[in-house]
Amino acid sequence: MADHYFDPAPASDDRRHEVTAVVWGRELTFTTSSGVFSHDGLDKATAVLLRTGTAPSGGTVLDLGCGWGPIACSIASASPAATVWAVDVNERALELTRLNAEHLGVEVHAALPAEVPTDVVFDQIWSNPPIRVGKQALHELLLLWLPRLAPGGTALLVVGKNLGSDSLQRWLVDQGWPTARLGSEKGFRVLEVRRAS
């Protein structure tokens, strides 16, 4: 049976290769591997998210569902003053994120969800969320992490229109999280979720 990118310990061989992406005017080289999300390179949704969002000037930032670390490492590269956390359940993904941060000469705290100290709050959360875990699991994931936004903090989520971005936006609003569409490109919506001050 094939691995899912949300498996904690992929059973597939660890076949690594390098990919390059241009993010916010910087050409960055990453190592990816089988058994993690989008191992062939930067996926379309994450590329749309990075094109739509602006690198933060500082603060504490979370990459939720980091995969091999393109969001976390790009933010850390563009924003040296930011404290960047990268969370995933996939151990291989976390190992690759640490490796990529080291190669880029940046600091990223790559951790399993339970390893993030409970007193850490985030000014921004960036995520190409794992839609394929199912609606209930996705809702639980968001309701776990969105409350960790600092007052006035925002989350940027990229979701395919055909994967329920509009219904997710309505659900977030119904849960008390003001959510606006920040951008739309190539069938993907970038949603900005705000925490009231």
HUQUIZI-V233121 format. One record per residue. N is the residue number from 0. SS is DSSP state (H for helix, E for strand, C for the rest). PHI is phi in radians with two decimals (999 if undefined). NEAR is the number of other C-alpha atoms within 8 Angstrom. Layout:
n = <N | N>
ss = <SS | SS>
phi = <PHI | PHI>
near = <NEAR | NEAR>
//
This chain:
n = <0 | 1 | 2 | 3 | 4 | 5 | 6 | 7 | 8 | 9 | 10 | 11 | 12 | 13 | 14 | 15 | 16 | 17 | 18 | 19 | 20 | 21 | 22 | 23 | 24 | 25 | 26 | 27 | 28 | 29 | 30 | 31 | 32 | 33 | 34 | 35 | 36 | 37 | 38 | 39 | 40 | 41 | 42 | 43 | 44 | 45 | 46 | 47 | 48 | 49 | 50 | 51 | 52 | 53 | 54 | 55 | 56 | 57 | 58 | 59 | 60 | 61 | 62 | 63 | 64 | 65 | 66 | 67 | 68 | 69 | 70 | 71 | 72 | 73 | 74 | 75 | 76 | 77 | 78 | 79 | 80 | 81 | 82 | 83 | 84 | 85 | 86 | 87 | 88 | 89 | 90 | 91 | 92 | 93 | 94 | 95 | 96 | 97 | 98 | 99 | 100 | 101 | 102 | 103 | 104 | 105 | 106 | 107 | 108 | 109 | 110 | 111 | 112 | 113 | 114 | 115 | 116 | 117 | 118 | 119 | 120 | 121 | 122 | 123 | 124 | 125 | 126 | 127 | 128 | 129 | 130 | 131 | 132 | 133 | 134 | 135 | 136 | 137 | 138 | 139 | 140 | 141 | 142 | 143 | 144 | 145 | 146 | 147 | 148 | 149 | 150 | 151 | 152 | 153 | 154 | 155 | 156 | 157 | 158 | 159 | 160 | 161 | 162 | 163 | 164 | 165 | 166 | 167 | 168 | 169 | 170 | 171 | 172 | 173 | 174 | 175 | 176 | 177 | 178 | 179 | 180 | 181 | 182 | 183 | 184 | 185 | 186 | 187 | 188 | 189 | 190 | 191 | 192 | 193 | 194 | 195 | 196>
ss = <C | C | C | C | C | C | C | C | C | C | C | C | C | C | C | E | E | E | E | E | E | E | E | C | C | E | E | E | E | E | E | E | E | C | C | C | C | C | C | C | C | C | C | H | H | H | H | H | H | H | H | H | C | C | C | C | C | C | C | E | E | E | E | E | C | C | C | C | C | H | H | H | H | H | H | H | H | H | C | C | C | C | E | E | E | E | E | C | C | C | H | H | H | H | H | H | H | H | H | H | H | H | H | H | C | C | C | C | E | E | E | C | H | H | H | C | C | C | C | C | C | E | E | E | E | E | E | C | C | C | H | H | H | C | H | H | H | H | H | H | H | H | H | H | H | H | H | H | E | E | E | E | E | E | E | E | E | E | E | E | H | H | H | C | H | H | H | H | H | H | H | H | H | H | C | C | C | C | E | E | E | E | E | E | E | C | C | E | E | E | E | E | E | E | C | C | C>
phi = <999 | -1.23 | -1.18 | -1.79 | -1.14 | -1.71 | -1.26 | -1.08 | -2.32 | -1.00 | -1.55 | -1.19 | -1.02 | -1.51 | -1.73 | -1.69 | -2.72 | -1.75 | -2.32 | -2.14 | -2.44 | -1.78 | -2.26 | 0.87 | 1.40 | -1.98 | -1.56 | -2.07 | -1.92 | -2.17 | -1.76 | -2.14 | -2.74 | -1.10 | 1.45 | -2.22 | -1.11 | 0.90 | -1.20 | -1.44 | 2.61 | -1.14 | -1.32 | -1.06 | -1.12 | -1.12 | -1.07 | -1.10 | -1.03 | -1.20 | -1.24 | -1.42 | -1.43 | -1.93 | -1.01 | -1.18 | -1.44 | 3.13 | 1.46 | -1.92 | -2.17 | -2.03 | -1.74 | -1.63 | 1.38 | -1.28 | 1.00 | -1.47 | 1.71 | -1.08 | -1.25 | -1.02 | -1.23 | -1.14 | -1.13 | -1.09 | -1.23 | -1.44 | -2.29 | -1.03 | -1.40 | -1.42 | -1.72 | -1.97 | -1.91 | -2.27 | -2.11 | -2.74 | -1.62 | -1.57 | -1.08 | -1.16 | -1.07 | -1.14 | -1.07 | -1.17 | -1.07 | -1.09 | -1.08 | -1.16 | -1.09 | -1.09 | -1.12 | -1.51 | 1.25 | -2.16 | -1.86 | -2.33 | -1.55 | -1.60 | -2.65 | -1.18 | -0.90 | -1.24 | -1.53 | -1.40 | -0.96 | -1.17 | -1.56 | -1.40 | -2.05 | -2.10 | -1.35 | -2.48 | -2.11 | -2.00 | -2.79 | -1.79 | -1.16 | -1.33 | -0.97 | -1.31 | -1.29 | 1.86 | -1.07 | -1.11 | -1.13 | -1.13 | -1.07 | -1.08 | -1.07 | -1.16 | -1.26 | -1.38 | -1.70 | -1.02 | -1.12 | -1.60 | -1.22 | -1.20 | -0.93 | 1.41 | -1.29 | -2.31 | -2.11 | -1.91 | -2.09 | -1.93 | -2.47 | -1.15 | -1.05 | -1.30 | -1.83 | 1.71 | -1.06 | -1.22 | -1.22 | -1.14 | -1.05 | -1.09 | -1.08 | -1.06 | -1.07 | -1.09 | -1.46 | 1.62 | -1.96 | -0.96 | -2.33 | -2.13 | -1.48 | -1.45 | -2.94 | -2.58 | -2.76 | 0.93 | 1.45 | -2.01 | -1.91 | -1.85 | -1.79 | -1.90 | -1.81 | -1.94 | -1.70 | -1.09 | -1.15>
near = <2 | 4 | 9 | 9 | 10 | 10 | 9 | 7 | 7 | 12 | 6 | 8 | 6 | 7 | 6 | 8 | 7 | 8 | 11 | 9 | 9 | 8 | 10 | 8 | 5 | 6 | 8 | 10 | 9 | 10 | 12 | 14 | 12 | 10 | 14 | 16 | 8 | 8 | 10 | 7 | 9 | 10 | 7 | 6 | 11 | 11 | 9 | 12 | 13 | 11 | 9 | 9 | 7 | 6 | 8 | 8 | 7 | 9 | 11 | 12 | 13 | 13 | 14 | 12 | 12 | 16 | 14 | 16 | 14 | 11 | 11 | 14 | 14 | 10 | 12 | 14 | 9 | 8 | 11 | 9 | 7 | 13 | 12 | 14 | 13 | 17 | 14 | 16 | 10 | 15 | 10 | 10 | 13 | 18 | 10 | 13 | 17 | 11 | 9 | 13 | 13 | 9 | 7 | 10 | 6 | 11 | 9 | 14 | 8 | 12 | 12 | 12 | 8 | 6 | 6 | 8 | 6 | 4 | 4 | 7 | 8 | 13 | 13 | 13 | 14 | 12 | 12 | 12 | 10 | 8 | 9 | 5 | 8 | 7 | 8 | 6 | 8 | 12 | 8 | 8 | 8 | 8 | 8 | 8 | 8 | 10 | 7 | 9 | 16 | 9 | 8 | 10 | 12 | 12 | 14 | 14 | 13 | 15 | 15 | 11 | 10 | 6 | 7 | 9 | 12 | 7 | 7 | 8 | 11 | 8 | 8 | 12 | 10 | 7 | 6 | 6 | 10 | 9 | 11 | 8 | 9 | 9 | 8 | 9 | 7 | 4 | 8 | 13 | 14 | 15 | 15 | 12 | 13 | 11 | 14 | 6 | 4>
//
